[in-house]
Amino acid sequence: MKTFATPIRRMFATSLLVMGCLILPALAQAQMDDGPVYELRTYTATPGNLDNLLTRFRDHTMRIFEKHGMTNVAYWVPLDPELADDTLIYILRHDSMSAAQASWRAFGSDPEWQEVNEASNRNGPILDSVVRQYMTMTDFSPMLD
């Protein structure tokens, strides 16, 4: 049995779905711009080039990150034998998601970085792949902002 209320309910549900699709991304962006954003990055070096990658970070990249508003939090090399010879994992802190995006744009166009990158890859690429994940701190995390 059809009633007049069924089409109204469908229209209401459809309206809620459309509003959710429009509003939720904006709310998520606003939340990411509200406070610090952490970026977890995992780099896989090309065979035999982890030391070259570590040297580039130690001698240049970390300083250039800071120059463009990125805070170096920590850097690791895994102990897992399958990853130990080619993997660098690190975390950066950004004031917000939009700050992260602006910092990466500035970093990528920095003439010093371009020169360092070119020099470190002169004998072939030292980086095979990058995996990136942005994160926000939970309210129960023991780490302080």
N, CA, C and O atoms as CSV, one atom per row, in Angstrom:
chain,resi,resn,atom,element,x,y,z
A,1,MET,N,N,0.839,-1.176,0.000
A,1,MET,CA,C,0.000,0.000,0.000
A,1,MET,C,C,0.885,1.242,0.000
A,1,MET,O,O,1.707,1.421,0.899
A,2,LYS,N,N,0.721,2.089,-0.996
A,2,LYS,CA,C,1.498,3.324,-1.101
A,2,LYS,C,C,0.750,4.447,-0.412
A,2,LYS,O,O,-0.471,4.580,-0.490
A,3,THR,N,N,1.548,5.238,0.262
A,3,THR,CA,C,0.957,6.429,0.865
A,3,THR,C,C,1.732,7.635,0.374
A,3,THR,O,O,2.813,7.514,-0.203
A,4,PHE,N,N,1.165,8.778,0.613
A,4,PHE,CA,C,1.818,10.023,0.235
A,4,PHE,C,C,3.126,10.210,0.996
A,4,PHE,O,O,4.046,10.855,0.493
A,5,ALA,N,N,3.218,9.656,2.196
A,5,ALA,CA,C,4.394,9.841,3.050
A,5,ALA,C,C,5.628,9.154,2.465
A,5,ALA,O,O,6.740,9.636,2.677
A,6,THR,N,N,5.472,8.046,1.738
A,6,THR,CA,C,6.620,7.329,1.196
A,6,THR,C,C,7.433,8.186,0.223
A,6,THR,O,O,8.653,8.253,0.372
A,7,PRO,N,N,6.815,8.845,-0.769
A,7,PRO,CA,C,7.621,9.721,-1.638
A,7,PRO,C,C,8.269,10.873,-0.867
A,7,PRO,O,O,9.386,11.278,-1.188
A,8,ILE,N,N,7.590,11.395,0.130
A,8,ILE,CA,C,8.149,12.479,0.948
A,8,ILE,C,C,9.374,11.957,1.703
A,8,ILE,O,O,10.400,12.634,1.762
A,9,ARG,N,N,9.271,10.771,2.271
A,9,ARG,CA,C,10.407,10.177,2.987
A,9,ARG,C,C,11.587,9.985,2.044
A,9,ARG,O,O,12.729,10.268,2.408
A,10,ARG,N,N,11.317,9.507,0.844
A,10,ARG,CA,C,12.393,9.310,-0.134
A,10,ARG,C,C,13.060,10.637,-0.484
A,10,ARG,O,O,14.286,10.725,-0.548
A,11,MET,N,N,12.241,11.672,-0.710
A,11,MET,CA,C,12.800,12.989,-1.022
A,11,MET,C,C,13.635,13.504,0.146
A,11,MET,O,O,14.704,14.079,-0.060
A,12,PHE,N,N,13.148,13.298,1.379
A,12,PHE,CA,C,13.875,13.743,2.557
A,12,PHE,C,C,15.199,12.980,2.682
A,12,PHE,O,O,16.238,13.585,2.946
A,13,ALA,N,N,15.167,11.667,2.495
A,13,ALA,CA,C,16.389,10.856,2.581
A,13,ALA,C,C,17.382,11.265,1.495
A,13,ALA,O,O,18.580,11.369,1.754
A,14,THR,N,N,16.885,11.495,0.285
A,14,THR,CA,C,17.761,11.928,-0.809
A,14,THR,C,C,18.369,13.287,-0.501
A,14,THR,O,O,19.553,13.510,-0.753
A,15,SER,N,N,17.567,14.196,0.043
A,15,SER,CA,C,18.068,15.528,0.408
A,15,SER,C,C,19.163,15.422,1.461
A,15,SER,O,O,20.180,16.110,1.370
A,16,LEU,N,N,18.962,14.562,2.463
A,16,LEU,CA,C,19.978,14.373,3.498
A,16,LEU,C,C,21.264,13.815,2.904
A,16,LEU,O,O,22.359,14.244,3.269
A,17,LEU,N,N,21.135,12.866,1.996
A,17,LEU,CA,C,22.304,12.276,1.359
A,17,LEU,C,C,23.081,13.330,0.570
A,17,LEU,O,O,24.305,13.414,0.676
A,18,VAL,N,N,22.369,14.132,-0.218
A,18,VAL,CA,C,23.021,15.178,-1.012
A,18,VAL,C,C,23.685,16.196,-0.098
A,18,VAL,O,O,24.827,16.587,-0.339
A,19,MET,N,N,22.983,16.636,0.958
A,19,MET,CA,C,23.569,17.609,1.888
A,19,MET,C,C,24.806,17.023,2.560
A,19,MET,O,O,25.803,17.722,2.738
A,20,GLY,N,N,24.751,15.753,2.931
A,20,GLY,CA,C,25.896,15.096,3.549
A,20,GLY,C,C,27.097,15.064,2.618
A,20,GLY,O,O,28.230,15.288,3.042
A,21,CYS,N,N,26.839,14.782,1.339
A,21,CYS,CA,C,27.937,14.739,0.367
A,21,CYS,C,C,28.559,16.109,0.166
A,21,CYS,O,O,29.745,16.210,-0.147
A,22,LEU,N,N,27.781,17.156,0.340
A,22,LEU,CA,C,28.304,18.514,0.166
A,22,LEU,C,C,28.934,19.068,1.436
A,22,LEU,O,O,29.950,19.760,1.375
A,23,ILE,N,N,28.345,18.772,2.575
A,23,ILE,CA,C,28.789,19.383,3.837
A,23,ILE,C,C,29.924,18.614,4.500
A,23,ILE,O,O,30.851,19.237,5.017
A,24,LEU,N,N,29.888,17.294,4.504
A,24,LEU,CA,C,30.890,16.512,5.222
A,24,LEU,C,C,32.316,16.769,4.750
A,24,LEU,O,O,33.199,16.918,5.595
A,25,PRO,N,N,32.593,16.831,3.437
A,25,PRO,CA,C,33.971,17.145,3.039
A,25,PRO,C,C,34.424,18.516,3.549
A,25,PRO,O,O,35.581,18.677,3.936
A,26,ALA,N,N,33.526,19.498,3.552
A,26,ALA,CA,C,33.882,20.821,4.060
A,26,ALA,C,C,34.158,20.761,5.555
A,26,ALA,O,O,35.098,21.391,6.038
A,27,LEU,N,N,33.345,20.006,6.291
A,27,LEU,CA,C,33.582,19.860,7.737
A,27,LEU,C,C,34.896,19.140,8.003
A,27,LEU,O,O,35.637,19.513,8.913
A,28,ALA,N,N,35.187,18.113,7.215
A,28,ALA,CA,C,36.448,17.381,7.391
A,28,ALA,C,C,37.631,18.293,7.122
A,28,ALA,O,O,38.622,18.248,7.851
A,29,GLN,N,N,37.545,19.127,6.081
A,29,GLN,CA,C,38.628,20.058,5.785
A,29,GLN,C,C,38.765,21.082,6.911
A,29,GLN,O,O,39.879,21.419,7.311
A,30,ALA,N,N,37.647,21.573,7.418
A,30,ALA,CA,C,37.706,22.544,8.520
A,30,ALA,C,C,38.349,21.919,9.741
A,30,ALA,O,O,39.140,22.574,10.421
A,31,GLN,N,N,38.026,20.652,10.038
A,31,GLN,CA,C,38.630,19.976,11.179
A,31,GLN,C,C,40.133,19.838,10.985
A,31,GLN,O,O,40.895,20.025,11.934
A,32,MET,N,N,40.575,19.510,9.762
A,32,MET,CA,C,42.000,19.346,9.505
A,32,MET,C,C,42.724,20.686,9.583
A,32,MET,O,O,43.921,20.726,9.867
A,33,ASP,N,N,42.009,21.787,9.331
A,33,ASP,CA,C,42.634,23.100,9.397
A,33,ASP,C,C,42.542,23.699,10.792
A,33,ASP,O,O,43.064,24.786,11.043
A,34,ASP,N,N,41.882,22.994,11.693
A,34,ASP,CA,C,41.713,23.474,13.062
A,34,ASP,C,C,42.967,23.357,13.901
A,34,ASP,O,O,43.177,24.177,14.795
A,35,GLY,N,N,43.794,22.386,13.652
A,35,GLY,CA,C,44.949,22.169,14.504
A,35,GLY,C,C,46.021,21.387,13.799
A,35,GLY,O,O,45.994,21.223,12.579
A,36,PRO,N,N,46.956,20.911,14.568
A,36,PRO,CA,C,48.092,20.216,13.954
A,36,PRO,C,C,47.682,18.973,13.173
A,36,PRO,O,O,46.742,18.261,13.528
A,37,VAL,N,N,48.413,18.746,12.111
A,37,VAL,CA,C,48.250,17.562,11.273
A,37,VAL,C,C,49.612,16.886,11.225
A,37,VAL,O,O,50.636,17.542,11.034
A,38,TYR,N,N,49.614,15.580,11.398
A,38,TYR,CA,C,50.853,14.805,11.326
A,38,TYR,C,C,50.862,14.041,10.018
A,38,TYR,O,O,49.828,13.572,9.542
A,39,GLU,N,N,52.041,13.926,9.452
A,39,GLU,CA,C,52.189,13.236,8.179
A,39,GLU,C,C,53.174,12.086,8.361
A,39,GLU,O,O,54.345,12.300,8.678
A,40,LEU,N,N,52.689,10.880,8.159
A,40,LEU,CA,C,53.516,9.682,8.220
A,40,LEU,C,C,53.936,9.353,6.795
A,40,LEU,O,O,53.099,9.185,5.909
A,41,ARG,N,N,55.252,9.262,6.590
A,41,ARG,CA,C,55.764,8.960,5.250
A,41,ARG,C,C,56.684,7.747,5.326
A,41,ARG,O,O,57.518,7.639,6.226
A,42,THR,N,N,56.522,6.849,4.380
A,42,THR,CA,C,57.374,5.670,4.275
A,42,THR,C,C,58.022,5.691,2.902
A,42,THR,O,O,57.344,5.660,1.875
A,43,TYR,N,N,59.352,5.745,2.904
A,43,TYR,CA,C,60.123,5.784,1.658
A,43,TYR,C,C,60.799,4.441,1.458
A,43,TYR,O,O,61.356,3.863,2.393
A,44,THR,N,N,60.744,3.955,0.238
A,44,THR,CA,C,61.502,2.767,-0.140
A,44,THR,C,C,62.591,3.222,-1.101
A,44,THR,O,O,62.310,3.763,-2.170
A,45,ALA,N,N,63.835,2.993,-0.705
A,45,ALA,CA,C,64.982,3.366,-1.540
A,45,ALA,C,C,65.174,2.323,-2.639
A,45,ALA,O,O,64.769,1.169,-2.500
A,46,THR,N,N,65.790,2.747,-3.715
A,46,THR,CA,C,66.163,1.789,-4.751
A,46,THR,C,C,67.291,0.917,-4.183
A,46,THR,O,O,67.970,1.332,-3.243
A,47,PRO,N,N,67.500,-0.278,-4.735
A,47,PRO,CA,C,68.499,-1.194,-4.176
A,47,PRO,C,C,69.870,-0.535,-3.975
A,47,PRO,O,O,70.431,0.074,-4.886
A,48,GLY,N,N,70.386,-0.679,-2.753
A,48,GLY,CA,C,71.704,-0.168,-2.407
A,48,GLY,C,C,71.769,1.325,-2.105
A,48,GLY,O,O,72.859,1.863,-1.912
A,49,ASN,N,N,70.622,2.006,-2.059
A,49,ASN,CA,C,70.637,3.461,-1.910
A,49,ASN,C,C,70.062,4.000,-0.605
A,49,ASN,O,O,69.867,5.209,-0.481
A,50,LEU,N,N,69.785,3.135,0.372
A,50,LEU,CA,C,69.248,3.650,1.636
A,50,LEU,C,C,70.230,4.623,2.290
A,50,LEU,O,O,69.813,5.673,2.779
A,51,ASP,N,N,71.520,4.297,2.308
A,51,ASP,CA,C,72.498,5.205,2.915
A,51,ASP,C,C,72.512,6.554,2.207
A,51,ASP,O,O,72.635,7.590,2.860
A,52,ASN,N,N,72.389,6.560,0.895
A,52,ASN,CA,C,72.338,7.822,0.149
A,52,ASN,C,C,71.093,8.632,0.515
A,52,ASN,O,O,71.155,9.855,0.644
A,53,LEU,N,N,69.958,7.937,0.682
A,53,LEU,CA,C,68.719,8.603,1.073
A,53,LEU,C,C,68.852,9.186,2.483
A,53,LEU,O,O,68.468,10.330,2.727
A,54,LEU,N,N,69.396,8.394,3.405
A,54,LEU,CA,C,69.587,8.874,4.780
A,54,LEU,C,C,70.526,10.075,4.815
A,54,LEU,O,O,70.283,11.029,5.554
A,55,THR,N,N,71.581,10.036,4.031
A,55,THR,CA,C,72.525,11.153,3.962
A,55,THR,C,C,71.831,12.403,3.442
A,55,THR,O,O,72.050,13.497,3.962
A,56,ARG,N,N,70.993,12.250,2.417
A,56,ARG,CA,C,70.278,13.405,1.871
A,56,ARG,C,C,69.376,14.031,2.934
A,56,ARG,O,O,69.320,15.254,3.060
A,57,PHE,N,N,68.675,13.197,3.694
A,57,PHE,CA,C,67.827,13.724,4.765
A,57,PHE,C,C,68.669,14.398,5.849
A,57,PHE,O,O,68.379,15.521,6.261
A,58,ARG,N,N,69.704,13.711,6.302
A,58,ARG,CA,C,70.550,14.217,7.390
A,58,ARG,C,C,71.210,15.541,7.012
A,58,ARG,O,O,71.241,16.472,7.818
A,59,ASP,N,N,71.735,15.628,5.796
A,59,ASP,CA,C,72.537,16.786,5.396
A,59,ASP,C,C,71.732,17.928,4.771
A,59,ASP,O,O,72.197,19.068,4.750
A,60,HIS,N,N,70.533,17.637,4.263
A,60,HIS,CA,C,69.813,18.681,3.518
A,60,HIS,C,C,68.311,18.731,3.797
A,60,HIS,O,O,67.784,19.762,4.216
A,61,THR,N,N,67.630,17.608,3.562
A,61,THR,CA,C,66.168,17.608,3.507
A,61,THR,C,C,65.521,18.103,4.789
A,61,THR,O,O,64.596,18.914,4.737
A,62,MET,N,N,65.988,17.633,5.940
A,62,MET,CA,C,65.373,18.046,7.205
A,62,MET,C,C,65.422,19.567,7.377
A,62,MET,O,O,64.442,20.183,7.795
A,63,ARG,N,N,66.548,20.152,7.057
A,63,ARG,CA,C,66.707,21.607,7.190
A,63,ARG,C,C,65.778,22.339,6.220
A,63,ARG,O,O,65.175,23.352,6.573
A,64,ILE,N,N,65.667,21.819,4.994
A,64,ILE,CA,C,64.804,22.471,4.001
A,64,ILE,C,C,63.333,22.320,4.396
A,64,ILE,O,O,62.539,23.234,4.174
A,65,PHE,N,N,62.964,21.176,4.978
A,65,PHE,CA,C,61.605,21.027,5.510
A,65,PHE,C,C,61.313,22.155,6.501
A,65,PHE,O,O,60.306,22.851,6.374
A,66,GLU,N,N,62.193,22.332,7.482
A,66,GLU,CA,C,61.999,23.347,8.520
A,66,GLU,C,C,61.886,24.739,7.908
A,66,GLU,O,O,61.082,25.556,8.357
A,67,LYS,N,N,62.681,25.006,6.897
A,67,LYS,CA,C,62.661,26.292,6.193
A,67,LYS,C,C,61.268,26.598,5.646
A,67,LYS,O,O,60.874,27.759,5.540
A,68,HIS,N,N,60.523,25.535,5.299
A,68,HIS,CA,C,59.193,25.710,4.710
A,68,HIS,C,C,58.060,25.381,5.685
A,68,HIS,O,O,56.949,25.059,5.265
A,69,GLY,N,N,58.344,25.462,6.976
A,69,GLY,CA,C,57.293,25.341,7.984
A,69,GLY,C,C,56.923,23.941,8.411
A,69,GLY,O,O,55.947,23.763,9.141
A,70,MET,N,N,57.669,22.943,7.983
A,70,MET,CA,C,57.402,21.564,8.396
A,70,MET,C,C,58.277,21.247,9.603
A,70,MET,O,O,59.462,21.579,9.615
A,71,THR,N,N,57.702,20.611,10.611
A,71,THR,CA,C,58.455,20.235,11.801
A,71,THR,C,C,58.832,18.763,11.720
A,71,THR,O,O,57.968,17.899,11.570
A,72,ASN,N,N,60.120,18.484,11.820
A,72,ASN,CA,C,60.602,17.104,11.845
A,72,ASN,C,C,60.294,16.521,13.219
A,72,ASN,O,O,60.754,17.046,14.232
A,73,VAL,N,N,59.522,15.444,13.261
A,73,VAL,CA,C,59.152,14.813,14.536
A,73,VAL,C,C,60.105,13.673,14.848
A,73,VAL,O,O,60.743,13.672,15.900
A,74,ALA,N,N,60.212,12.697,13.945
A,74,ALA,CA,C,61.083,11.546,14.191
A,74,ALA,C,C,61.303,10.777,12.888
A,74,ALA,O,O,60.494,10.827,11.962
A,75,TYR,N,N,62.428,10.067,12.854
A,75,TYR,CA,C,62.823,9.258,11.693
A,75,TYR,C,C,63.226,7.871,12.179
A,75,TYR,O,O,63.867,7.732,13.220
A,76,TRP,N,N,62.844,6.843,11.416
A,76,TRP,CA,C,63.153,5.464,11.782
A,76,TRP,C,C,63.600,4.655,10.571
A,76,TRP,O,O,63.238,4.946,9.431
A,77,VAL,N,N,64.398,3.630,10.856
A,77,VAL,CA,C,64.707,2.574,9.900
A,77,VAL,C,C,64.213,1.290,10.563
A,77,VAL,O,O,64.607,0.997,11.692
A,78,PRO,N,N,63.365,0.524,9.891
A,78,PRO,CA,C,62.801,-0.686,10.498
A,78,PRO,C,C,63.864,-1.741,10.828
A,78,PRO,O,O,64.910,-1.815,10.182
A,79,LEU,N,N,63.573,-2.539,11.833
A,79,LEU,CA,C,64.426,-3.669,12.187
A,79,LEU,C,C,64.057,-4.924,11.406
A,79,LEU,O,O,64.874,-5.836,11.281
A,80,ASP,N,N,62.841,-4.979,10.882
A,80,ASP,CA,C,62.397,-6.119,10.085
A,80,ASP,C,C,63.392,-6.343,8.949
A,80,ASP,O,O,63.623,-5.435,8.152
A,81,PRO,N,N,63.989,-7.544,8.858
A,81,PRO,CA,C,65.016,-7.803,7.833
A,81,PRO,C,C,64.546,-7.532,6.406
A,81,PRO,O,O,65.354,-7.181,5.546
A,82,GLU,N,N,63.245,-7.693,6.144
A,82,GLU,CA,C,62.736,-7.446,4.796
A,82,GLU,C,C,62.703,-5.962,4.442
A,82,GLU,O,O,62.657,-5.609,3.264
A,83,LEU,N,N,62.725,-5.093,5.445
A,83,LEU,CA,C,62.614,-3.649,5.213
A,83,LEU,C,C,63.869,-2.880,5.604
A,83,LEU,O,O,64.060,-1.746,5.164
A,84,ALA,N,N,64.715,-3.472,6.412
A,84,ALA,CA,C,65.845,-2.765,7.019
A,84,ALA,C,C,66.831,-2.190,6.007
A,84,ALA,O,O,67.481,-1.184,6.290
A,85,ASP,N,N,66.953,-2.800,4.852
A,85,ASP,CA,C,67.959,-2.358,3.875
A,85,ASP,C,C,67.467,-1.293,2.897
A,85,ASP,O,O,68.253,-0.753,2.120
A,86,ASP,N,N,66.142,-0.985,2.936
A,86,ASP,CA,C,65.662,-0.034,1.929
A,86,ASP,C,C,64.550,0.909,2.393
A,86,ASP,O,O,63.974,1.620,1.568
A,87,THR,N,N,64.234,0.934,3.688
A,87,THR,CA,C,63.065,1.689,4.139
A,87,THR,C,C,63.410,2.774,5.152
A,87,THR,O,O,64.166,2.548,6.097
A,88,LEU,N,N,62.842,3.950,4.937
A,88,LEU,CA,C,62.909,5.074,5.865
A,88,LEU,C,C,61.476,5.463,6.190
A,88,LEU,O,O,60.654,5.650,5.293
A,89,ILE,N,N,61.184,5.583,7.480
A,89,ILE,CA,C,59.855,5.990,7.932
A,89,ILE,C,C,60.034,7.253,8.763
A,89,ILE,O,O,60.924,7.323,9.610
A,90,TYR,N,N,59.186,8.250,8.521
A,90,TYR,CA,C,59.294,9.462,9.331
A,90,TYR,C,C,57.947,10.152,9.486
A,90,TYR,O,O,56.992,9.879,8.760
A,91,ILE,N,N,57.905,11.067,10.470
A,91,ILE,CA,C,56.704,11.846,10.743
A,91,ILE,C,C,57.066,13.324,10.737
A,91,ILE,O,O,58.053,13.747,11.338
A,92,LEU,N,N,56.240,14.093,10.045
A,92,LEU,CA,C,56.325,15.553,10.053
A,92,LEU,C,C,55.086,16.109,10.749
A,92,LEU,O,O,54.028,15.481,10.747
A,93,ARG,N,N,55.226,17.273,11.335
A,93,ARG,CA,C,54.093,17.976,11.942
A,93,ARG,C,C,53.851,19.258,11.157
A,93,ARG,O,O,54.785,19.990,10.829
A,94,HIS,N,N,52.568,19.517,10.860
A,94,HIS,CA,C,52.156,20.726,10.164
A,94,HIS,C,C,51.122,21.438,11.032
A,94,HIS,O,O,50.415,20.789,11.803
A,95,ASP,N,N,51.025,22.749,10.919
A,95,ASP,CA,C,50.041,23.502,11.704
A,95,ASP,C,C,48.611,23.169,11.306
A,95,ASP,O,O,47.702,23.264,12.130
A,96,SER,N,N,48.403,22.779,10.051
A,96,SER,CA,C,47.075,22.424,9.544
A,96,SER,C,C,47.252,21.695,8.216
A,96,SER,O,O,48.365,21.594,7.699
A,97,MET,N,N,46.160,21.194,7.676
A,97,MET,CA,C,46.222,20.520,6.378
A,97,MET,C,C,46.580,21.517,5.284
A,97,MET,O,O,47.383,21.207,4.403
A,98,SER,N,N,45.999,22.697,5.330
A,98,SER,CA,C,46.320,23.692,4.302
A,98,SER,C,C,47.769,24.148,4.436
A,98,SER,O,O,48.417,24.442,3.431
A,99,ALA,N,N,48.290,24.211,5.668
A,99,ALA,CA,C,49.707,24.549,5.860
A,99,ALA,C,C,50.589,23.449,5.268
A,99,ALA,O,O,51.621,23.741,4.663
A,100,ALA,N,N,50.192,22.199,5.438
A,100,ALA,CA,C,50.958,21.080,4.861
A,100,ALA,C,C,51.021,21.207,3.353
A,100,ALA,O,O,52.088,21.061,2.756
A,101,GLN,N,N,49.891,21.476,2.740
A,101,GLN,CA,C,49.851,21.598,1.284
A,101,GLN,C,C,50.719,22.763,0.805
A,101,GLN,O,O,51.449,22.635,-0.178
A,102,ALA,N,N,50.636,23.891,1.499
A,102,ALA,CA,C,51.447,25.054,1.124
A,102,ALA,C,C,52.936,24.765,1.317
A,102,ALA,O,O,53.760,25.150,0.488
A,103,SER,N,N,53.276,24.088,2.415
A,103,SER,CA,C,54.685,23.759,2.678
A,103,SER,C,C,55.251,22.840,1.609
A,103,SER,O,O,56.375,23.045,1.151
A,104,TRP,N,N,54.491,21.830,1.205
A,104,TRP,CA,C,54.975,20.909,0.179
A,104,TRP,C,C,55.139,21.608,-1.166
A,104,TRP,O,O,56.078,21.318,-1.908
A,105,ARG,N,N,54.220,22.539,-1.485
A,105,ARG,CA,C,54.368,23.298,-2.736
A,105,ARG,C,C,55.653,24.127,-2.695
A,105,ARG,O,O,56.420,24.149,-3.658
A,106,ALA,N,N,55.877,24.805,-1.572
A,106,ALA,CA,C,57.078,25.643,-1.441
A,106,ALA,C,C,58.338,24.784,-1.467
A,106,ALA,O,O,59.327,25.152,-2.101
A,107,PHE,N,N,58.308,23.654,-0.789
A,107,PHE,CA,C,59.451,22.746,-0.760
A,107,PHE,C,C,59.787,22.267,-2.179
A,107,PHE,O,O,60.947,22.296,-2.590
A,108,GLY,N,N,58.773,21.830,-2.914
A,108,GLY,CA,C,58.986,21.297,-4.257
A,108,GLY,C,C,59.559,22.308,-5.230
A,108,GLY,O,O,60.267,21.940,-6.167
A,109,SER,N,N,59.259,23.579,-5.015
A,109,SER,CA,C,59.764,24.603,-5.927
A,109,SER,C,C,61.014,25.307,-5.396
A,109,SER,O,O,61.523,26.227,-6.035
A,110,ASP,N,N,61.508,24.886,-4.242
A,110,ASP,CA,C,62.696,25.491,-3.651
A,110,ASP,C,C,63.925,25.164,-4.511
A,110,ASP,O,O,64.216,23.989,-4.734
A,111,PRO,N,N,64.650,26.177,-4.995
A,111,PRO,CA,C,65.823,25.922,-5.840
A,111,PRO,C,C,66.896,25.086,-5.143
A,111,PRO,O,O,67.562,24.270,-5.781
A,112,GLU,N,N,67.065,25.288,-3.835
A,112,GLU,CA,C,68.060,24.477,-3.109
A,112,GLU,C,C,67.650,23.011,-3.126
A,112,GLU,O,O,68.479,22.138,-3.385
A,113,TRP,N,N,66.365,22.730,-2.849
A,113,TRP,CA,C,65.892,21.350,-2.865
A,113,TRP,C,C,66.057,20.735,-4.253
A,113,TRP,O,O,66.488,19.588,-4.375
A,114,GLN,N,N,65.723,21.479,-5.283
A,114,GLN,CA,C,65.855,20.967,-6.642
A,114,GLN,C,C,67.307,20.609,-6.955
A,114,GLN,O,O,67.579,19.603,-7.610
A,115,GLU,N,N,68.226,21.435,-6.486
A,115,GLU,CA,C,69.650,21.160,-6.695
A,115,GLU,C,C,70.091,19.917,-5.914
A,115,GLU,O,O,70.796,19.063,-6.451
A,116,VAL,N,N,69.675,19.818,-4.647
A,116,VAL,CA,C,70.017,18.660,-3.813
A,116,VAL,C,C,69.432,17.385,-4.413
A,116,VAL,O,O,70.111,16.361,-4.482
A,117,ASN,N,N,68.190,17.444,-4.841
A,117,ASN,CA,C,67.524,16.284,-5.419
A,117,ASN,C,C,68.234,15.824,-6.691
A,117,ASN,O,O,68.475,14.633,-6.887
A,118,GLU,N,N,68.560,16.777,-7.538
A,118,GLU,CA,C,69.256,16.442,-8.784
A,118,GLU,C,C,70.626,15.819,-8.498
A,118,GLU,O,O,70.996,14.816,-9.109
A,119,ALA,N,N,71.364,16.409,-7.580
A,119,ALA,CA,C,72.701,15.895,-7.253
A,119,ALA,C,C,72.623,14.488,-6.670
A,119,ALA,O,O,73.445,13.635,-7.002
A,120,SER,N,N,71.628,14.236,-5.795
A,120,SER,CA,C,71.551,12.923,-5.151
A,120,SER,C,C,71.087,11.834,-6.115
A,120,SER,O,O,71.292,10.648,-5.858
A,121,ASN,N,N,70.470,12.228,-7.209
A,121,ASN,CA,C,69.995,11.258,-8.202
A,121,ASN,C,C,70.868,11.217,-9.455
A,121,ASN,O,O,70.498,10.599,-10.454
A,122,ARG,N,N,72.011,11.867,-9.403
A,122,ARG,CA,C,72.883,11.970,-10.576
A,122,ARG,C,C,73.271,10.598,-11.134
A,122,ARG,O,O,73.374,10.440,-12.351
A,123,ASN,N,N,73.485,9.611,-10.272
A,123,ASN,CA,C,73.891,8.269,-10.714
A,123,ASN,C,C,72.706,7.306,-10.809
A,123,ASN,O,O,72.888,6.089,-10.843
A,124,GLY,N,N,71.513,7.850,-10.852
A,124,GLY,CA,C,70.297,7.040,-10.898
A,124,GLY,C,C,69.414,7.357,-9.704
A,124,GLY,O,O,69.903,7.847,-8.686
A,125,PRO,N,N,68.132,7.087,-9.814
A,125,PRO,CA,C,67.192,7.395,-8.737
A,125,PRO,C,C,67.544,6.653,-7.445
A,125,PRO,O,O,67.878,5.469,-7.466
A,126,ILE,N,N,67.464,7.371,-6.324
A,126,ILE,CA,C,67.719,6.726,-5.032
A,126,ILE,C,C,66.413,6.376,-4.322
A,126,ILE,O,O,66.432,5.678,-3.308
A,127,LEU,N,N,65.289,6.846,-4.837
A,127,LEU,CA,C,63.996,6.615,-4.211
A,127,LEU,C,C,63.089,5.849,-5.164
A,127,LEU,O,O,62.883,6.250,-6.309
A,128,ASP,N,N,62.553,4.738,-4.668
A,128,ASP,CA,C,61.674,3.905,-5.477
A,128,ASP,C,C,60.211,4.286,-5.288
A,128,ASP,O,O,59.470,4.404,-6.264
A,129,SER,N,N,59.785,4.482,-4.026
A,129,SER,CA,C,58.375,4.784,-3.784
A,129,SER,C,C,58.193,5.550,-2.480
A,129,SER,O,O,59.040,5.530,-1.587
A,130,VAL,N,N,57.043,6.231,-2.410
A,130,VAL,CA,C,56.662,7.006,-1.223
A,130,VAL,C,C,55.214,6.684,-0.894
A,130,VAL,O,O,54.353,6.687,-1.774
A,131,VAL,N,N,54.947,6.404,0.387
A,131,VAL,CA,C,53.576,6.235,0.863
A,131,VAL,C,C,53.360,7.305,1.921
A,131,VAL,O,O,54.172,7.464,2.833
A,132,ARG,N,N,52.250,8.044,1.791
A,132,ARG,CA,C,51.991,9.160,2.695
A,132,ARG,C,C,50.621,9.004,3.338
A,132,ARG,O,O,49.664,8.581,2.689
A,133,GLN,N,N,50.534,9.350,4.626
A,133,GLN,CA,C,49.267,9.324,5.348
A,133,GLN,C,C,49.204,10.520,6.274
A,133,GLN,O,O,50.103,10.714,7.093
A,134,TYR,N,N,48.145,11.337,6.158
A,134,TYR,CA,C,47.935,12.453,7.085
A,134,TYR,C,C,47.094,11.976,8.251
A,134,TYR,O,O,46.185,11.164,8.082
A,135,MET,N,N,47.405,12.491,9.450
A,135,MET,CA,C,46.735,12.034,10.669
A,135,MET,C,C,46.488,13.216,11.596
A,135,MET,O,O,47.208,14.214,11.559
A,136,THR,N,N,45.457,13.086,12.429
A,136,THR,CA,C,45.248,14.034,13.513
A,136,THR,C,C,45.402,13.276,14.823
A,136,THR,O,O,45.165,12.070,14.895
A,137,MET,N,N,45.796,13.997,15.843
A,137,MET,CA,C,46.028,13.413,17.162
A,137,MET,C,C,44.689,13.105,17.835
A,137,MET,O,O,43.756,13.905,17.769
A,138,THR,N,N,44.603,11.957,18.474
A,138,THR,CA,C,43.412,11.645,19.251
A,138,THR,C,C,43.433,12.432,20.555
A,138,THR,O,O,44.488,12.900,20.984
A,139,ASP,N,N,42.284,12.577,21.178
A,139,ASP,CA,C,42.214,13.321,22.429
A,139,ASP,C,C,42.815,12.547,23.604
A,139,ASP,O,O,42.967,13.109,24.689
A,140,PHE,N,N,43.158,11.280,23.412
A,140,PHE,CA,C,43.746,10.491,24.495
A,140,PHE,C,C,45.216,10.162,24.260
A,140,PHE,O,O,45.810,9.392,25.015
A,141,SER,N,N,45.802,10.741,23.216
A,141,SER,CA,C,47.208,10.462,22.926
A,141,SER,C,C,48.106,11.078,23.993
A,141,SER,O,O,47.906,12.227,24.386
A,142,PRO,N,N,49.105,10.312,24.466
A,142,PRO,CA,C,50.009,10.871,25.467
A,142,PRO,C,C,50.992,11.885,24.890
A,142,PRO,O,O,51.630,12.611,25.653
A,143,MET,N,N,51.131,11.957,23.576
A,143,MET,CA,C,52.033,12.905,22.956
A,143,MET,C,C,51.411,14.311,23.029
A,143,MET,O,O,50.228,14.489,22.737
A,144,LEU,N,N,52.193,15.270,23.407
A,144,LEU,CA,C,51.682,16.631,23.517
A,144,LEU,C,C,51.930,17.391,22.231
A,144,LEU,O,O,52.938,17.169,21.559
A,145,ASP,N,N,51.019,18.285,21.884
A,145,ASP,CA,C,51.189,19.141,20.705
A,145,ASP,C,C,52.024,20.333,21.039
A,145,ASP,O,O,52.278,21.170,20.174
